[in-house]
């Protein structure tokens, strides 16, 4: 199953690279929420690869919702293009995210950055890897030393709340980063490049694959109340572990 996830991510990545830099037909799904031709082509490729091997599995993908395959406890959670705005503007920071859940628990995840040919992967209980190298979260213990990632919510109310959070967090941490691809922002925690990541509004396909990668790299993933992250969770906090409680306290107090 992990091999199929890798195959799907790489093939989708190739589809995205072939169209990257070309003028895209853009449709607005909502405020600050767009879909391009590339999203749809990439999703079709992901579904094709998964269905070719597991026709009875459910697939939950961003652009079509959940499509049942048959009688199965398995569900693939797919974001064929995470970072659509970046992609549509020619900004080279986007990814493919493919996860598999069994009876509601995410058991494996793959996040692929086709521009840099970097593939993050993990299977429950079997460590996390970036290409062929095992990865681990950082050992940073103080917020003031932490490099923290984030992504902005689309809705006006949540955007304003995020601005207040940033104003509160920024003076208390080392610095902040925003990638525009939640999956890559989360995987940066797994690789030890950043020490924490938070967002107020993410979808299951934004987090599912990266969540198991972070945990297998030794990190922690929760909602913003400190409960274990679940596909039904809205907000998300990921960290290296040592600063998780301090980050929760900071975010919940704002």
C-alpha positions as CSV (number, residue, x, y, z in Angstrom):
1,X,0.0,0.0,0.0
2,X,2.9,2.4,0.7
3,X,4.3,1.6,-2.7
4,X,1.0,2.5,-4.3
5,X,0.9,5.8,-2.3
6,X,4.5,6.6,-3.5
7,X,3.6,5.7,-7.1
8,X,0.5,7.8,-7.0
9,X,2.4,10.8,-5.5
10,X,5.2,10.6,-8.1
11,X,2.9,10.2,-11.1
12,X,0.7,13.1,-9.9
13,X,3.9,15.2,-9.4
14,X,4.9,14.5,-13.0
15,X,1.5,15.7,-14.2
16,X,1.9,18.9,-12.2
17,X,5.4,19.6,-13.5
18,X,4.3,19.2,-17.1
19,X,1.8,22.0,-16.7
20,X,3.7,24.2,-14.2
21,X,4.4,27.7,-15.6
22,X,1.6,27.5,-18.2
23,X,-1.4,29.7,-18.0
24,X,-4.1,28.0,-16.1
25,X,-7.9,28.2,-16.3
26,X,-8.9,29.2,-12.7
27,X,-12.2,28.7,-11.1
28,X,-13.1,30.2,-7.7
29,X,-14.7,27.8,-5.2
30,X,-15.0,30.5,-2.6
31,X,-13.1,33.4,-1.1
32,X,-9.3,32.9,-1.6
33,X,-10.2,29.3,-2.7
34,X,-9.4,28.4,-6.3
35,X,-9.2,25.3,-8.5
36,X,-7.2,25.0,-11.7
37,X,-7.1,22.6,-14.6
38,X,-4.0,21.0,-13.0
39,X,-5.9,20.2,-9.8
40,X,-8.4,18.2,-11.8
41,X,-5.8,16.4,-14.0
42,X,-3.7,15.6,-11.0
43,X,-6.6,14.2,-9.0
44,X,-7.7,12.0,-12.0
45,X,-4.2,10.6,-12.1
46,X,-4.2,9.8,-8.3
47,X,-7.6,8.1,-8.5
48,X,-6.4,6.1,-11.6
49,X,-3.3,4.8,-9.8
50,X,-5.1,3.9,-6.6
51,X,-8.1,2.3,-8.3
52,X,-5.9,0.2,-10.5
53,X,-4.7,-1.7,-7.5
54,X,-7.4,-1.2,-4.9
55,X,-10.8,-0.8,-6.7
56,X,-12.8,-1.6,-3.5
57,X,-11.1,1.1,-1.3
58,X,-12.8,4.5,-0.7
59,X,-11.1,7.6,-1.9
60,X,-11.5,11.0,-0.2
61,X,-10.0,13.7,-2.5
62,X,-10.2,17.5,-2.3
63,X,-12.0,18.2,-5.6
64,X,-14.6,15.4,-5.6
65,X,-15.2,14.6,-1.9
66,X,-15.5,11.0,-0.8
67,X,-16.1,8.3,-3.5
68,X,-16.9,4.8,-2.2
69,X,-15.1,1.9,-3.9
70,X,-17.0,-0.9,-2.3
71,X,-17.0,-2.8,1.0
72,X,-13.8,-1.8,2.7
73,X,-12.3,-0.4,5.9
74,X,-9.7,1.5,3.9
75,X,-9.9,5.1,2.7
76,X,-7.3,7.0,0.7
77,X,-7.2,10.7,1.6
78,X,-5.7,12.7,-1.3
79,X,-4.7,16.3,-2.0
80,X,-3.5,16.2,-5.6
81,X,-2.2,19.8,-5.4
82,X,-1.5,21.4,-2.1
83,X,-0.5,25.0,-2.8
84,X,-2.8,25.7,-5.7
85,X,-2.4,29.5,-5.4
86,X,1.4,29.1,-5.5
87,X,1.1,26.8,-8.5
88,X,-1.2,29.2,-10.4
89,X,1.2,32.0,-9.9
90,X,4.3,30.1,-10.9
91,X,5.6,30.1,-7.3
92,X,7.6,26.8,-7.0
93,X,6.2,25.6,-3.6
94,X,3.5,23.0,-3.9
95,X,3.1,19.3,-3.1
96,X,1.1,16.1,-3.5
97,X,-0.3,14.5,-0.4
98,X,-1.5,10.9,-0.2
99,X,-2.6,9.1,3.0
100,X,-4.4,5.9,3.8
101,X,-6.6,5.4,6.8
102,X,-7.9,2.1,8.2
103,X,-11.1,2.3,10.2
104,X,-10.5,6.0,10.7
105,X,-6.8,5.9,11.7
106,X,-4.2,7.2,9.3
107,X,-1.7,4.3,8.9
108,X,0.6,5.7,6.2
109,X,1.4,8.9,4.4
110,X,3.4,10.3,1.5
111,X,4.0,14.0,0.7
112,X,5.9,14.7,-2.5
113,X,7.5,18.0,-3.6
114,X,8.0,17.5,-7.3
115,X,10.0,20.7,-7.8
116,X,12.8,19.5,-5.5
117,X,12.1,15.8,-6.0
118,X,11.7,15.4,-2.2
119,X,9.5,12.6,-1.1
120,X,8.5,12.3,2.6
121,X,7.0,9.0,3.7
122,X,6.0,7.0,6.7
123,X,4.1,4.0,7.7
124,X,2.8,3.5,11.2
125,X,5.5,2.0,13.5
126,X,8.2,2.1,10.8
127,X,9.9,5.5,11.1
128,X,9.8,8.4,8.7
129,X,12.0,9.1,5.7
130,X,12.9,11.9,3.2
131,X,13.8,10.0,0.1
132,X,16.1,7.3,1.4
133,X,17.2,9.1,4.6
134,X,15.5,8.6,8.0
135,X,14.3,11.9,9.5
136,X,13.7,13.1,13.0
137,X,12.2,16.2,14.6
138,X,14.4,18.8,16.2
139,X,15.5,19.0,19.8
140,X,14.7,22.6,20.3
141,X,13.2,23.2,23.8
142,X,12.6,26.9,24.1
143,X,10.0,28.9,22.2
144,X,12.5,31.8,21.8
145,X,14.7,29.5,19.8
146,X,11.9,28.0,17.7
147,X,11.3,28.4,14.0
148,X,7.6,28.2,13.6
149,X,5.6,27.6,10.4
150,X,2.0,28.6,9.7
151,X,-0.6,29.0,7.0
152,X,-3.3,31.6,6.6
153,X,-7.0,30.8,6.8
154,X,-9.2,31.8,3.9
155,X,-12.3,33.0,5.7
156,X,-12.3,36.6,6.9
157,X,-13.1,35.9,10.5
158,X,-10.4,33.2,10.8
159,X,-7.9,35.4,8.9
160,X,-8.4,38.2,11.4
161,X,-8.0,35.7,14.3
162,X,-4.8,34.4,12.7
163,X,-3.4,37.9,12.5
164,X,-4.0,38.3,16.2
165,X,-2.3,35.0,16.9
166,X,0.7,35.9,14.8
167,X,1.0,39.2,16.7
168,X,1.0,37.3,19.9
169,X,3.3,34.4,18.8
170,X,5.9,36.4,16.8
171,X,7.6,38.2,19.8
172,X,7.8,34.9,21.8
173,X,9.5,32.6,19.2
174,X,12.6,32.8,17.1
175,X,10.9,33.5,13.8
176,X,8.0,32.5,11.6
177,X,7.7,31.0,8.1
178,X,4.8,30.6,5.7
179,X,5.1,28.2,2.7
180,X,1.6,28.3,1.1
181,X,1.6,24.4,1.1
182,X,0.3,23.1,4.5
183,X,1.6,19.6,3.8
184,X,5.2,20.9,3.1
185,X,4.9,23.2,6.1
186,X,4.0,20.2,8.3
187,X,6.7,17.9,6.8
188,X,9.3,20.6,7.6
189,X,8.6,19.8,11.3
190,X,9.2,16.1,10.7
191,X,12.5,16.9,9.0
192,X,13.7,19.1,11.8
193,X,13.8,22.2,9.6
194,X,11.2,23.9,11.7
195,X,10.1,23.2,15.3
196,X,6.4,23.8,15.1
197,X,3.6,24.6,12.7
198,X,0.0,25.8,13.3
199,X,-3.1,26.7,11.4
200,X,-6.7,27.5,12.3
201,X,-8.4,25.9,9.3
202,X,-7.1,22.8,7.5
203,X,-8.9,20.1,5.7
204,X,-8.2,16.4,6.3
205,X,-6.3,16.0,3.0
206,X,-4.0,18.9,4.1
207,X,-2.9,17.1,7.3
208,X,-3.5,13.4,7.0
209,X,-0.3,12.2,5.3
210,X,1.9,14.6,7.2
211,X,0.4,13.7,10.5
212,X,1.8,10.2,10.4
213,X,5.1,11.4,9.0
214,X,5.6,13.8,11.9
215,X,4.6,11.2,14.5
216,X,7.0,8.6,13.1
217,X,9.7,11.3,13.1
218,X,9.2,11.7,16.8
219,X,6.9,14.7,16.8
220,X,3.4,15.5,18.1
221,X,0.2,16.5,16.2
222,X,-2.9,17.8,17.9
223,X,-5.8,20.1,17.4
224,X,-5.6,23.5,19.1
225,X,-7.3,22.2,22.2
226,X,-4.5,19.7,22.7
227,X,-6.6,16.7,21.6
228,X,-5.0,14.2,19.2
229,X,-5.5,15.3,15.6
230,X,-8.3,13.5,13.7
231,X,-9.6,14.0,10.2
232,X,-12.6,15.8,11.7
233,X,-10.3,18.3,13.5
234,X,-10.3,21.9,12.2
235,X,-7.2,23.6,13.7
236,X,-3.8,21.9,13.8
237,X,-0.6,22.2,15.9
238,X,2.4,20.1,15.0
239,X,5.7,20.3,16.9
240,X,8.9,18.5,17.8
241,X,7.3,17.6,21.1
242,X,9.3,19.5,23.7
243,X,7.7,22.8,22.8
244,X,4.2,21.5,22.1
245,X,2.7,22.3,25.5
246,X,4.1,25.9,25.5
247,X,2.8,26.4,21.9
248,X,-0.7,25.2,23.0
249,X,-0.7,27.5,26.0
250,X,0.4,30.5,23.8
251,X,-2.3,29.7,21.1
252,X,-5.1,29.0,23.5
253,X,-4.4,32.1,25.5
254,X,-4.9,34.4,22.6
